[in-house]
Amino acid sequence: MKNAIKAAMINLALVTSLCGIAAAQAQIPVPKKSNIPARLKKDAKISVEQARSTAVTKVPGDIQEEELENEHGRLVYSFDIRPVGQKDITEVQVSAIDGSIVSVEKEDAASEAKQKQQEAGKPKP
């Protein structure tokens, strides 16, 4: 009898934890612009949902754009976030391998335009 109660309590705790994780991830809306190539996604050890959660924990705001890319030899999720109450964008990069924050950089309109122009000139792999 005691074992059955313990098992039921453990199951309840697991279900509650999983529901909490799902609810936390569900609260972060998917951005309109998302570029997660399947060829890179297969190498990622963490999901885009986990990376999104990490990014908005670091910089609270609305994710404008997300991307999975190889940058400087690292597989990273890159999120352009508009912090609450600001007009500029902050780029947060999260390692797709271990989920750690790789970088956080504030971008103004001029630097963002320059970056987009550089990306437009890159050949598509």
Secondary structure, DSSP 4 states (H G I P E B T S, - for coil): -HHHHHHHHHHHHHHHHHHHHHHHHHTSPPPSEEE--HHHHTT-SS-HHHHHHHHHHHS-EEEEEEEEEEETTEEEEEEEEEETT-SSEEEEEEETTT--EEEEEEE-HHHHHHHHHHHHHSPP-
